């Protein structure tokens, strides 16, 4: 009720949701669901764009950010690059393929000589 929510009333407005989030996460700037690291990455956006366009992998970019004084978890860096409005295009993840069909592999018993 302190945020203006009436359980008997209608729907929940954006203002009510913002007030609840601001009370639940008081340390977050502007009451949004992102932490300080996210805002640090926004400040490094031009650097990130340059490095992604050069084809560097995120692990290398993370190391370069660390040298610039920005400590960030890999997952946060990945989420930022993936959701940066399509401006940062990550290379697709290539998974190795089996050299042979997995059904061709034969499991032998320890005492099996053949």
PABA-138400 format. One line per 5 residues: number of its first residue (from 1); their letters; for each residue x, y, z of N, C-alpha, C. Coordinates in pm, 1 decimal. Example, Ala and Ser with C-alpha at 12.3 -4.5 7.8 and 13.67 -1.06 7.14 Angstrom:
BEGIN
1) AS) 1319.0 -569.0 780.0 1230.0 -450.0 780.0 1320.0 -330.0 780.0 | 1285.0 -225.0 708.0 1367.0 -106.0 714.0 1290.0 3.0 787.0
***
This chain:
BEGIN
1) XXXXX) 81.8 -119.4 0.0 0.0 0.0 0.0 86.9 126.8 0.0 | 209.9 119.0 54.8 291.0 240.2 60.8 333.2 287.0 -77.8 | 340.0 194.0 -174.4 376.7 232.7 -310.9 254.1 270.2 -392.2 | 136.2 260.8 -331.7 14.7 296.6 -402.6 -57.4 177.8 -462.1 | -18.4 57.1 -424.9 -82.7 -63.2 -479.0 -206.0 -97.1 -397.4
6) XXXXX) -315.0 -116.9 -466.9 -440.5 -156.7 -402.3 -476.1 -295.7 -454.0 | -467.3 -399.7 -368.1 -495.2 -535.5 -415.5 -637.4 -553.4 -465.9 | -730.1 -469.5 -423.5 -868.6 -479.6 -469.8 -890.8 -400.8 -597.5 | -791.3 -318.8 -631.5 -804.6 -232.6 -748.5 -769.3 -304.8 -877.9 | -739.5 -227.0 -978.1 -710.3 -280.1 -1110.8 -568.2 -332.9 -1123.6
11) XXXXX) -509.0 -310.0 -1239.5 -375.3 -360.6 -1270.1 -265.6 -284.9 -1197.7 | -145.8 -326.6 -1223.8 -27.8 -266.9 -1162.4 36.9 -174.3 -1264.5 | 59.8 -50.3 -1224.6 117.6 47.8 -1317.6 269.6 39.3 -1315.2 | 333.5 100.5 -1413.4 479.4 105.6 -1419.8 537.9 179.2 -1299.7 | 466.6 280.8 -1251.8 515.0 356.5 -1136.9 522.3 269.3 -1012.5
16) XXXXX) 424.3 183.5 -995.0 422.4 94.5 -878.7 536.0 -6.5 -888.1 | 555.2 -62.7 -1005.5 664.0 -158.8 -1024.0 797.8 -91.3 -998.2 | 817.4 28.7 -1049.0 942.6 102.3 -1027.0 964.9 130.0 -878.8 | 860.0 166.2 -807.9 872.2 194.1 -664.4 910.4 68.2 -587.8 | 852.5 -44.4 -623.4 884.0 -171.1 -556.1 1028.4 -211.0 -585.2
21) XXXXX) 1070.6 -201.1 -710.8 1208.3 -236.9 -746.9 1307.2 -144.8 -675.9 | 1276.9 -17.0 -666.4 1366.1 77.6 -598.9 1381.2 42.6 -450.8 | 1274.8 -8.1 -388.0 1283.1 -46.1 -247.6 1354.9 -179.7 -229.8 | 1338.7 -270.6 -324.7 1403.3 -401.0 -314.4 1551.1 -395.3 -348.9 | 1588.6 -305.7 -437.5 1727.6 -292.2 -481.4 1774.1 -148.2 -462.3
26) XXXXX) 1792.9 -109.2 -337.8 1826.1 32.0 -313.7 1962.9 73.6 -366.0 | 2055.7 -19.7 -383.3 2189.1 16.9 -429.4 2200.1 31.6 -579.9 | 2095.5 -2.0 -652.2 2100.3 4.7 -797.9 2072.7 146.1 -844.7 | 2155.6 197.8 -937.0 2132.7 333.4 -988.4 1997.7 344.7 -1058.2 | 1920.2 440.9 -1018.4 1791.6 465.2 -1081.7 1688.1 357.7 -1052.8
31) XXXXX) 1721.2 263.1 -963.2 1626.8 158.1 -929.3 1609.1 54.7 -1038.2 | 1692.2 58.7 -1141.7 1676.2 -37.3 -1250.1 1738.4 -169.9 -1212.0 | 1714.0 -272.3 -1290.0 1760.7 -406.8 -1260.0 1903.5 -433.5 -1300.7 | 1980.8 -334.2 -1327.8 2119.6 -353.4 -1369.3 2213.2 -295.7 -1263.3 | 2328.0 -359.4 -1248.8 2424.0 -315.0 -1149.1 2523.1 -215.2 -1203.9
36) XXXXX) 2617.7 -177.1 -1118.7 2717.6 -78.4 -1156.9 2804.6 -127.1 -1271.7 | 2831.7 -257.9 -1274.7 2916.3 -313.1 -1380.7 2855.0 -288.8 -1518.1 | 2723.3 -299.6 -1527.0 2654.4 -276.5 -1654.3 2678.8 -133.1 -1701.6 | 2671.7 -39.6 -1609.0 2693.9 100.7 -1643.6 2840.4 126.0 -1679.3 | 2931.6 49.7 -1615.0 3072.9 56.8 -1654.2 3090.1 10.8 -1798.4
41) XXXXX) 3019.0 -95.6 -1836.0 3026.9 -146.1 -1973.9 2968.2 -45.6 -2072.8 | 2862.4 23.3 -2032.4 2806.7 126.5 -2120.9 2910.0 235.8 -2146.7 | 2990.7 265.9 -2047.2 3096.2 364.6 -2064.6 3208.7 316.6 -2155.3 | 3218.3 186.0 -2173.4 3321.1 125.4 -2257.9 3264.2 78.0 -2392.0 | 3144.9 124.9 -2426.9 3075.5 73.7 -2544.9 3158.1 88.9 -2673.7
46) XXXXX) 3217.7 203.6 -2695.8 3296.5 224.7 -2819.1 3414.6 128.2 -2823.5 | 3480.7 108.5 -2708.7 3592.4 14.0 -2700.3 3543.9 -127.7 -2731.2 | 3431.1 -165.3 -2671.1 3376.1 -299.8 -2693.8 3340.2 -320.1 -2840.6 | 3276.8 -220.1 -2899.9 3237.2 -231.1 -3040.5 3360.2 -250.2 -3128.9 | 3464.8 -174.8 -3103.6 3587.2 -186.4 -3182.5 3646.0 -327.0 -3171.5
51) XXXXX) 3652.5 -379.0 -3049.2 3713.8 -510.4 -3027.9 3628.4 -623.5 -3084.0 | 3496.9 -611.9 -3070.8 3407.9 -714.7 -3128.0 3417.1 -711.1 -3279.9 | 3419.6 -591.1 -3337.8 3431.8 -578.8 -3483.5 3565.0 -633.6 -3533.6 | 3669.8 -625.6 -3449.5 3799.6 -681.5 -3486.2 3801.5 -833.8 -3476.1 | 3695.7 -891.2 -3419.7 3684.9 -1037.0 -3411.5 3743.7 -1098.1 -3285.8
56) XXXXX) 3774.1 -1016.2 -3184.6 3827.4 -1071.0 -3060.9 3720.7 -1149.4 -2986.1 | 3762.2 -1252.1 -2917.8 3671.0 -1331.6 -2835.5 3647.8 -1257.5 -2704.4 | 3534.2 -1285.9 -2643.0 3497.8 -1215.0 -2520.7 3596.9 -1239.0 -2407.9 | 3659.4 -1356.6 -2402.8 3758.4 -1379.9 -2298.0 3875.6 -1283.1 -2312.2 | 3917.8 -1257.1 -2435.5 4026.1 -1160.7 -2458.5 3980.2 -1017.9 -2429.8
61) XXXXX) 3859.0 -986.7 -2469.1 3804.9 -852.9 -2442.6 3794.6 -831.2 -2292.0 | 3754.5 -934.0 -2220.0 3743.7 -924.3 -2074.1 3880.2 -895.7 -2012.6 | 3984.0 -960.1 -2064.4 4119.8 -936.5 -2015.5 4161.4 -790.7 -2042.3 | 4129.5 -740.5 -2162.5 4162.9 -602.3 -2196.3 4085.6 -503.2 -2108.4 | 3960.9 -535.5 -2078.4 3882.4 -449.9 -1988.6 3945.4 -447.0 -1849.8
66) XXXXX) 3992.0 -561.4 -1805.1 4055.8 -569.1 -1673.9 4179.1 -478.6 -1669.6 | 4253.6 -475.9 -1779.7 4370.8 -387.6 -1786.4 4331.1 -240.1 -1782.2 | 4209.2 -211.8 -1826.8 4158.7 -73.5 -1824.2 4092.4 -40.1 -1690.7 | 4093.2 -137.5 -1597.1 4035.8 -113.9 -1465.2 3889.5 -149.0 -1452.1 | 3834.0 -222.7 -1548.8 3693.3 -261.4 -1543.8 3685.6 -410.9 -1517.3
71) XXXXX) 3646.2 -448.5 -1395.4 3628.0 -589.2 -1359.0 3484.3 -627.9 -1391.6 | 3469.5 -731.1 -1472.1 3335.6 -773.6 -1512.8 3333.6 -925.7 -1526.0 | 3223.8 -985.2 -1483.2 3206.6 -1128.8 -1501.5 3183.3 -1157.2 -1650.1 | 3229.5 -1272.4 -1695.0 3214.5 -1309.1 -1836.1 3067.6 -1306.7 -1876.5 | 2981.1 -1361.8 -1793.8 2839.0 -1370.5 -1828.2 2777.0 -1231.4 -1843.8
76) XXXXX) 2817.5 -1137.7 -1759.3 2766.2 -1000.9 -1771.7 2813.8 -938.0 -1901.9 | 2940.5 -960.3 -1934.9 2994.2 -908.2 -2060.6 2919.8 -968.3 -2179.3 | 2894.1 -1097.6 -2173.6 2821.1 -1164.2 -2282.0 2680.5 -1105.1 -2295.4 | 2609.0 -1091.6 -2182.2 2473.0 -1036.7 -2187.5 2472.9 -894.6 -2242.4 | 2570.3 -813.4 -2200.4 2576.2 -675.8 -2249.7 2595.7 -675.0 -2401.2
81) XXXXX) 2691.1 -752.4 -2449.1 2719.5 -755.0 -2593.2 2601.5 -812.2 -2671.6 | 2533.6 -909.6 -2614.7 2420.7 -970.9 -2684.8 2297.7 -881.1 -2686.4 | 2285.2 -790.4 -2589.6 2164.8 -706.8 -2581.4 2191.7 -560.5 -2611.3 | 2304.8 -529.2 -2669.9 2340.4 -389.2 -2694.5 2273.4 -335.3 -2819.9 | 2149.2 -367.9 -2838.6 2072.3 -312.1 -2948.7 2120.5 -354.3 -3086.7
86) XXXXX) 2183.1 -471.2 -3096.0 2231.2 -519.8 -3224.8 2355.5 -448.3 -3274.4 | 2411.6 -358.7 -3193.8 2530.5 -285.7 -3236.3 2656.9 -369.7 -3222.5 | 2655.3 -466.1 -3131.4 2770.5 -553.6 -3111.7 2733.4 -692.1 -3163.3 | 2794.2 -731.3 -3272.6 2761.2 -860.4 -3332.7 2865.2 -963.1 -3292.9 | 2822.0 -1055.6 -3207.5 2911.7 -1161.2 -3163.4 2922.4 -1267.6 -3271.1
91) XXXXX) 3041.2 -1326.1 -3283.2 3059.9 -1436.1 -3377.7 2981.5 -1557.0 -3327.5 | 2925.2 -1635.4 -3417.9 2851.6 -1754.0 -3373.6 2946.4 -1851.9 -3304.7 | 2892.1 -1925.6 -3209.5 2971.6 -2025.2 -3139.1 2976.3 -2150.6 -3225.2 | 3096.5 -2192.6 -3259.0 3113.3 -2313.0 -3339.3 3144.9 -2429.0 -3247.6 | 3063.5 -2531.1 -3254.5 3085.3 -2648.4 -3173.2 3153.7 -2755.2 -3258.2
96) XXXXX) 3255.1 -2822.4 -3202.4 3322.7 -2925.2 -3281.2 3228.7 -3040.7 -3312.0 | 3244.2 -3094.7 -3428.9 3162.6 -3209.3 -3468.6 3244.7 -3335.2 -3449.4 | 3176.4 -3444.9 -3432.0 3246.3 -3572.3 -3420.1 3311.1 -3605.6 -3553.3 | 3431.7 -3658.3 -3545.1 3500.0 -3701.2 -3666.8 3427.2 -3821.4 -3726.1 | 3365.4 -3898.8 -3641.5 3291.1 -4016.5 -3684.8 3153.5 -4012.6 -3620.7
101) XXXXX) 3066.7 -4092.1 -3672.2 2933.9 -4104.7 -3615.6 2947.3 -4168.2 -3477.4 | 2889.1 -4109.6 -3371.9 2904.4 -4165.5 -3237.2 2856.5 -4309.5 -3226.2 | 2764.3 -4353.4 -3310.8 2714.8 -4490.6 -3302.8 2820.4 -4591.8 -3346.6 | 2928.3 -4545.6 -3408.6 3034.4 -4636.1 -3453.1 3126.8 -4675.9 -3339.3 | 3125.7 -4599.9 -3230.7 3215.8 -4631.0 -3120.5 3170.8 -4759.8 -3052.1
106) XXXXX) 3268.8 -4843.6 -3019.6 3240.6 -4971.4 -2957.0 3296.9 -4969.1 -2816.2 | 3215.2 -5009.7 -2722.6 3259.5 -5016.8 -2584.1 3306.9 -5158.9 -2558.9 | 3433.2 -5172.6 -2515.1 3490.0 -5304.6 -2487.2 3494.7 -5327.3 -2337.9 | 3479.4 -5453.8 -2299.8 3496.8 -5489.9 -2160.1 3645.4 -5494.3 -2130.8 | 3683.4 -5477.8 -2004.2 3825.2 -5476.4 -1967.4 3897.5 -5604.3 -2003.7
111) XXXX) 3830.1 -5718.5 -1989.3 3896.3 -5846.5 -2016.3 3875.0 -5893.0 -2159.7 | 3817.8 -5809.3 -2242.9 3791.4 -5843.9 -2383.0 3917.5 -5815.0 -2465.7 | 3973.0 -5915.8 -2529.3 4095.2 -5900.3 -2608.9 4064.9 -5867.7 -2754.1 | 3946.4 -5883.4 -2795.9 3916.6 -5867.1 -2937.1 3854.3 -5741.3 -2966.7
***
